[in-house]
Amino acid sequence: MISYTTYIHETSDNWVTFVHGAGGSSSIWYKQIREFQKKFNVLLLDLRGHGNSPKQHQHHKNYSFKAIAHDILEVIDHLKIKSSHFVGISLGSIVIRQLAEMNPERVKSMIMGGAILKMNFRSQILMKVGNLFKYVLPYLVLYRLFAFIIMPKNNHKKSRNLFINEAKKLYQKEFIKWFKLTAEINPVLKWFRQKELNIPTFYVMGEEDYMFLPAVKKVVSEHTQSSSLFVIENCGHVVNVDKAHVFNEKVIEFITQQNS
């Protein structure tokens, strides 16, 4: 089972589950824990190969978004959590959407920070470069390159450094396994853009998240039954770190509305 941490609220029966992105770990939510545990039960996860989860686990040979979503289901089953609100950042948003496709009854709402719904031309080129050099260059060189392209501005520095430092805990083999997921990302994202789920979905994006914000705006304009968007000013891709106060306030407000 992947590593997890829980913070139990004395009276609330509502759960909020946090899902980080590729190369991160549950520690990226350090600016959320205090505020969210005041109101909800909190579940933090380390995805396979990340944080304190096992590296090179014998059961983790199959790397797909379905398999990674199943890892999360295994934890919430173990904890006897019937349903939860899910908060994801970056690639974690894809994992949450995949889980909702598989088991919609387990997902009360989806909060997608720095959501990835489409790979634009620049990100497609980035993935191709990564695939060409993933066996040649040390993975941290590639990861630093990705981090600078996705989070280029000075005010993104804290988020950029946090993700690079977390990525240092990965192994080269683990990085390659995760990177191979990019091969299935386009058809998966195309399906997500086309199909609207009947689950409340709140996108929280930085206005400087130039690679991913345009696609989210388009999808929200089409998925009018379930989706809403809040754009944070002067903020990059990693909204929960760049503008933690605004992120916490808006997400807690959204979850509270779903519970009322």
Secondary structure, DSSP 8 states (H G I E B T S, - for coil): ---EEEE--SS---EEEEE--TT--GGGGTTTHHHHHTTSEEEEE--TTSTTS-SS-TT-----HHHHHHHHHHHHHHTT---EEEEEETHHHHHHHHHHHH-GGGEEEEEEET------HHHHHHHHHHHHHTTTS-HHHHHHHHHHHHS-SGGGHHHHHHHHHHHTTS-HHHHHHHHTTHHHHHHHHHHHHH---SS-EEEEEETT-TTTHHHHHHHHHH-TTTEEEEEETT--S-HHHHTHHHHHHHHHHHHHHHH-
